[in-house]
Amino acid sequence: MQIIAEHGHLLLILACGFGFFMAWGVGANDVANAMGTSVGSRALTVKQAICIAIIFEFAGAYLAGGEVTGTIRKGIVDPTIMADSPELLVYGMLSALLAAGTWLMVASMMGWPVSTTHSIVGAIVGFAAVGISPDVVNWSKVGSIAASWVVSPLLAGTISYMLFNSVQKLILDTDNPFERAKRFIPLYMWAVGFMISMVTLLKGLKHVGVEIDLGLGSKFANALPISFAVGVVVAILGAALVSRIKDEHKPGHRFDSVERVFAILMVFTACAMAFAHGSNDVANAVGPLAAIASTIESGGQIAEKASLPWWILLLGGSGIVVGLATYGFRVMATVGRKITELTPSRGFAAELGAAATVVVASASGLPISTTHTLVGAVLGVGLARGIAALNLRVISMIFASWLITLPAGAGLSIVFFFCFKAYFG
């Protein structure tokens, strides 16, 4: 308690700095992966992808990022065990932010696509188990999070596989794919608008003090008609854009015009993926920061549930945007171009499948790995064309980088924890 009283302001300033640093790493590494399918399929340029991500990553982080933040903040470690020594929780969360941010900076500079969720969860488990006690760690929660890292790529891969198969049957494998594309793509656009609207209304707006009540009973029932209408608006807008495209393909390239239609759809799915990523992965940066802020502001009282101040989500969203704009280009090509050859139609299936998985996980409070999800989605699309369409060497390199991330985050966190403990006493 005495250390919190004496050094509270300094510790909070450090927490804000480390939280922004961690968010920068999320933007530099993970967001680049999330937007890689759009760039790899050549539906968007790097600059266009960054502009879309800046807007929708921030919106997802600020409007819908609070649910997963609660899991990162209070779900992995048992705060009651540290009730008599709240400074240990503060040291640990500072260490986790600095360790994960440092590892992400190294990985981004090397161009490695790693998991930010692995980084922060590994860092929290590392300082808690070694620096305090294995009893502090909620191993059942860690187990469910670890299980989600397996389930999420399988789920995203399955959804993407089914989406691409639907595209093939409804559009590509028909006598007039261009006309079929113009007919069915607005339906896919409706799904994108509906999905983003549902997660925003169900889990997001409460964090900015907005409640929508149409008198239909449950929050879910109130969200359905609004989200349906939002989807219709998105579909109408998309149909208007698609109607401007003319069927002008070269002999032997009958899908050129179809892919141009899908390129417009990719703009919408890129928005969905950016929103979904911001809603889930902002927690990696601001969850530990929220734990530190609530502990310091209460004078050392560790609350199992603490309010999430708006400025914390704002700081996390801003850090993600800065990271993407300054260093995101280094790893953007890895997922988009090296796992399998992507066209706009394939990229759409991968991006929407991944976005749907991340949105569902974010709405349920489960911190999945966006990198795992997106790689699973791209693998699903590749498998729809056969195993030969996949670059197995690149895939094995990505898996190896995932294995390194957990011990790297944990090891750095342990070192930083004992440094903070030695410095502050």
JOBELLIN-V698928 format. One record per residue. OMEGA is omega in whole degrees, -180 to 180 (* if undefined). D_CENTER is the distance of its C-alpha to the mean C-alpha in Angstrom with 2 decimals. Layout:
omega->OMEGA d_center->D_CENTER
omega->OMEGA d_center->D_CENTER
//
This chain:
omega->-177 d_center->35.55
omega->180 d_center->37.75
omega->178 d_center->35.15
omega->-179 d_center->32.69
omega->-176 d_center->35.57
omega->-171 d_center->36.64
omega->-175 d_center->33.42
omega->-178 d_center->30.99
omega->179 d_center->30.59
omega->-180 d_center->30.05
omega->179 d_center->27.50
omega->177 d_center->25.52
omega->177 d_center->25.73
omega->-180 d_center->24.53
omega->179 d_center->21.59
omega->179 d_center->20.59
omega->-180 d_center->21.09
omega->178 d_center->19.17
omega->178 d_center->16.25
omega->179 d_center->16.22
omega->178 d_center->16.66
omega->178 d_center->13.67
omega->176 d_center->11.50
omega->179 d_center->13.37
omega->177 d_center->12.43
omega->180 d_center->8.65
omega->-176 d_center->9.72
omega->-174 d_center->12.37
omega->-172 d_center->10.84
omega->-179 d_center->7.22
omega->178 d_center->7.32
omega->176 d_center->10.64
omega->-177 d_center->9.62
omega->-179 d_center->7.55
omega->-175 d_center->10.78
omega->-179 d_center->13.14
omega->179 d_center->14.29
omega->-179 d_center->15.53
omega->-178 d_center->17.38
omega->179 d_center->18.58
omega->180 d_center->20.10
omega->174 d_center->21.71
omega->179 d_center->20.73
omega->170 d_center->19.53
omega->179 d_center->20.76
omega->-179 d_center->18.72
omega->179 d_center->19.84
omega->179 d_center->19.00
omega->180 d_center->15.42
omega->180 d_center->15.07
omega->178 d_center->16.83
omega->-177 d_center->14.69
omega->-180 d_center->11.42
omega->-178 d_center->13.32
omega->-170 d_center->14.32
omega->173 d_center->11.47
omega->-179 d_center->8.68
omega->180 d_center->11.41
omega->179 d_center->12.36
omega->180 d_center->9.18
omega->-173 d_center->9.11
omega->-175 d_center->12.85
omega->-172 d_center->13.63
omega->-175 d_center->11.30
omega->-173 d_center->9.69
omega->-174 d_center->12.85
omega->180 d_center->12.87
omega->180 d_center->10.50
omega->178 d_center->12.04
omega->180 d_center->15.28
omega->179 d_center->14.55
omega->-174 d_center->13.67
omega->-170 d_center->16.60
omega->-173 d_center->19.28
omega->-171 d_center->18.45
omega->178 d_center->18.64
omega->179 d_center->21.94
omega->-174 d_center->24.98
omega->-176 d_center->25.88
omega->180 d_center->29.39
omega->-179 d_center->30.61
omega->-175 d_center->30.07
omega->-179 d_center->31.76
omega->179 d_center->34.80
omega->-175 d_center->32.92
omega->180 d_center->29.98
omega->179 d_center->29.97
omega->177 d_center->28.70
omega->180 d_center->25.46
omega->178 d_center->25.16
omega->-176 d_center->26.00
omega->-179 d_center->23.54
omega->173 d_center->20.49
omega->-180 d_center->21.68
omega->-179 d_center->22.02
omega->179 d_center->18.56
omega->-178 d_center->16.99
omega->-179 d_center->19.50
omega->-179 d_center->19.25
omega->178 d_center->15.51
omega->180 d_center->15.74
omega->180 d_center->18.84
omega->179 d_center->17.53
omega->178 d_center->14.57
omega->179 d_center->17.28
omega->-178 d_center->19.53
omega->-180 d_center->17.12
omega->179 d_center->16.17
omega->179 d_center->19.91
omega->-179 d_center->20.72
omega->-180 d_center->18.24
omega->174 d_center->16.69
omega->-178 d_center->13.22
omega->-177 d_center->12.32
omega->176 d_center->9.77
omega->178 d_center->8.90
omega->173 d_center->8.87
omega->-174 d_center->12.22
omega->-174 d_center->13.38
omega->179 d_center->13.27
omega->177 d_center->14.40
omega->180 d_center->17.03
omega->180 d_center->18.15
omega->179 d_center->18.68
omega->-179 d_center->20.53
omega->-178 d_center->22.53
omega->-176 d_center->24.00
omega->-175 d_center->24.65
omega->-176 d_center->26.34
omega->-175 d_center->28.37
omega->-177 d_center->28.86
omega->179 d_center->29.69
omega->176 d_center->30.17
omega->-180 d_center->28.58
omega->-179 d_center->29.46
omega->-175 d_center->26.92
omega->174 d_center->23.99
omega->-171 d_center->23.09
omega->178 d_center->23.21
omega->177 d_center->22.79
omega->178 d_center->19.39
omega->179 d_center->18.44
omega->179 d_center->19.83
omega->177 d_center->17.80
omega->179 d_center->14.52
omega->178 d_center->15.97
omega->180 d_center->17.01
omega->178 d_center->13.58
omega->176 d_center->12.70
omega->-176 d_center->15.69
omega->-173 d_center->15.40
omega->177 d_center->11.91
omega->177 d_center->12.99
omega->180 d_center->16.34
omega->180 d_center->15.24
omega->178 d_center->13.11
omega->179 d_center->16.08
omega->180 d_center->18.53
omega->-179 d_center->17.14
omega->177 d_center->16.93
omega->-180 d_center->20.37
omega->179 d_center->21.81
omega->-178 d_center->20.50
omega->176 d_center->22.01
omega->178 d_center->25.14
omega->177 d_center->25.49
omega->180 d_center->25.28
omega->-176 d_center->27.92
omega->-176 d_center->30.23
omega->-171 d_center->29.98
omega->-168 d_center->29.97
omega->-176 d_center->30.40
omega->179 d_center->33.18
omega->-178 d_center->35.42
omega->-179 d_center->38.50
omega->-174 d_center->36.97
omega->-178 d_center->33.23
omega->180 d_center->33.05
omega->178 d_center->34.52
omega->178 d_center->32.43
omega->-180 d_center->29.24
omega->-179 d_center->30.37
omega->-171 d_center->31.10
omega->-176 d_center->27.98
omega->175 d_center->25.10
omega->176 d_center->25.36
omega->176 d_center->24.67
omega->178 d_center->21.33
omega->177 d_center->20.63
omega->-180 d_center->21.67
omega->179 d_center->19.10
omega->-180 d_center->16.28
omega->-180 d_center->17.85
omega->-176 d_center->18.59
omega->-180 d_center->15.15
omega->-179 d_center->13.57
omega->-178 d_center->16.77
omega->-178 d_center->16.89
omega->179 d_center->13.68
omega->-178 d_center->14.70
omega->-176 d_center->18.22
omega->-171 d_center->17.76
omega->-170 d_center->15.30
omega->-167 d_center->14.79
omega->180 d_center->18.20
omega->-179 d_center->19.82
omega->176 d_center->18.06
omega->173 d_center->19.97
omega->-179 d_center->23.12
omega->177 d_center->23.30
omega->179 d_center->24.58
omega->-178 d_center->25.65
omega->179 d_center->28.56
omega->180 d_center->30.44
omega->-178 d_center->32.70
omega->178 d_center->31.41
omega->-175 d_center->30.93
omega->177 d_center->27.47
omega->179 d_center->24.30
omega->180 d_center->23.11
omega->178 d_center->26.42
omega->-176 d_center->26.16
omega->-174 d_center->22.71
omega->-178 d_center->23.88
omega->179 d_center->26.46
omega->-179 d_center->24.45
omega->177 d_center->21.45
omega->-180 d_center->24.07
omega->178 d_center->25.62
omega->178 d_center->22.45
omega->179 d_center->21.92
omega->179 d_center->25.57
omega->179 d_center->25.30
omega->-180 d_center->22.42
omega->179 d_center->24.52
omega->178 d_center->27.63
omega->180 d_center->26.07
omega->179 d_center->24.80
omega->178 d_center->28.22
omega->179 d_center->29.96
omega->-179 d_center->28.08
omega->-177 d_center->28.66
omega->-179 d_center->32.35
omega->-177 d_center->32.97
omega->179 d_center->32.35
omega->179 d_center->35.59
omega->-177 d_center->36.19
omega->-179 d_center->37.27
omega->179 d_center->36.63
omega->177 d_center->38.82
omega->-179 d_center->41.04
omega->179 d_center->39.23
omega->-172 d_center->35.76
omega->-178 d_center->35.61
omega->-178 d_center->31.81
omega->-178 d_center->31.46
omega->178 d_center->31.63
omega->-180 d_center->29.34
omega->176 d_center->26.60
omega->175 d_center->27.15
omega->179 d_center->26.54
omega->177 d_center->23.28
omega->175 d_center->22.29
omega->178 d_center->22.51
omega->180 d_center->20.37
omega->176 d_center->17.70
omega->-179 d_center->17.57
omega->180 d_center->16.65
omega->175 d_center->14.04
omega->176 d_center->12.50
omega->-180 d_center->12.45
omega->-179 d_center->10.90
omega->179 d_center->8.03
omega->178 d_center->7.58
omega->-179 d_center->8.14
omega->-179 d_center->5.90
omega->179 d_center->2.68
omega->-178 d_center->5.26
omega->-177 d_center->6.43
omega->-168 d_center->4.57
omega->173 d_center->4.14
omega->180 d_center->7.35
omega->-179 d_center->9.06
omega->-179 d_center->9.30
omega->-170 d_center->11.45
omega->177 d_center->13.27
omega->176 d_center->13.94
omega->178 d_center->16.67
omega->179 d_center->17.81
omega->179 d_center->18.41
omega->179 d_center->20.44
omega->-177 d_center->22.49
omega->-178 d_center->23.15
omega->180 d_center->24.36
omega->-179 d_center->26.52
omega->-177 d_center->28.14
omega->178 d_center->28.73
omega->179 d_center->30.41
omega->177 d_center->32.67
omega->177 d_center->31.39
omega->-180 d_center->30.88
omega->-180 d_center->27.84
omega->177 d_center->26.59
omega->176 d_center->24.68
omega->-180 d_center->23.19
omega->178 d_center->22.77
omega->-179 d_center->21.99
omega->-178 d_center->18.92
omega->-178 d_center->20.54
omega->-175 d_center->19.21
omega->179 d_center->19.65
omega->175 d_center->17.11
omega->178 d_center->14.21
omega->179 d_center->16.01
omega->179 d_center->16.19
omega->178 d_center->12.54
omega->180 d_center->11.70
omega->180 d_center->14.66
omega->178 d_center->13.82
omega->-179 d_center->10.53
omega->-179 d_center->12.83
omega->179 d_center->15.63
omega->179 d_center->13.90
omega->-175 d_center->12.87
omega->-175 d_center->16.37
omega->-174 d_center->18.27
omega->-175 d_center->16.95
omega->-175 d_center->14.24
omega->-174 d_center->17.08
omega->-177 d_center->17.91
omega->-176 d_center->15.28
omega->-175 d_center->14.47
omega->-171 d_center->17.35
omega->-178 d_center->16.72
omega->-174 d_center->14.62
omega->-171 d_center->16.24
omega->-170 d_center->19.80
omega->-179 d_center->20.60
omega->177 d_center->19.54
omega->180 d_center->21.43
omega->-177 d_center->22.98
omega->167 d_center->20.95
omega->178 d_center->22.65
omega->180 d_center->21.23
omega->178 d_center->22.05
omega->179 d_center->20.31
omega->177 d_center->17.25
omega->-178 d_center->17.12
omega->180 d_center->17.28
omega->-175 d_center->14.52
omega->-179 d_center->12.10
omega->176 d_center->13.16
omega->178 d_center->13.15
omega->-179 d_center->9.59
omega->180 d_center->8.62
omega->179 d_center->11.20
omega->-179 d_center->10.09
omega->-180 d_center->6.59
omega->179 d_center->8.73
omega->180 d_center->11.46
omega->180 d_center->9.82
omega->-180 d_center->8.65
omega->-180 d_center->12.20
omega->177 d_center->13.79
omega->-178 d_center->12.39
omega->-178 d_center->11.27
omega->178 d_center->8.73
omega->176 d_center->7.95
omega->178 d_center->6.99
omega->179 d_center->4.72
omega->177 d_center->7.91
omega->-176 d_center->10.15
omega->-177 d_center->9.04
omega->177 d_center->9.52
omega->177 d_center->12.59
omega->180 d_center->13.87
omega->179 d_center->13.72
omega->176 d_center->15.56
omega->179 d_center->17.93
omega->178 d_center->18.66
omega->179 d_center->19.70
omega->-180 d_center->21.69
omega->178 d_center->23.42
omega->179 d_center->24.49
omega->-180 d_center->26.62
omega->-177 d_center->27.82
omega->-179 d_center->27.11
omega->-179 d_center->28.90
omega->-177 d_center->26.17
omega->174 d_center->23.82
omega->-173 d_center->24.12
omega->179 d_center->24.45
omega->178 d_center->25.06
omega->180 d_center->21.72
omega->179 d_center->20.00
omega->177 d_center->22.04
omega->179 d_center->21.11
omega->179 d_center->17.36
omega->180 d_center->18.18
omega->179 d_center->20.45
omega->177 d_center->17.91
omega->-179 d_center->15.76
omega->-179 d_center->19.04
omega->-170 d_center->19.89
omega->-178 d_center->16.77
omega->179 d_center->17.67
omega->178 d_center->21.26
omega->179 d_center->20.53
omega->-179 d_center->18.35
omega->-178 d_center->20.94
omega->178 d_center->23.91
omega->-179 d_center->23.01
omega->179 d_center->22.22
omega->179 d_center->25.64
omega->-179 d_center->27.45
omega->-179 d_center->26.01
omega->-179 d_center->26.74
omega->175 d_center->30.38
omega->178 d_center->30.66
omega->-179 d_center->29.63
omega->179 d_center->31.90
omega->-176 d_center->34.76
omega->-176 d_center->34.42
omega->176 d_center->34.21
omega->* d_center->36.36
//
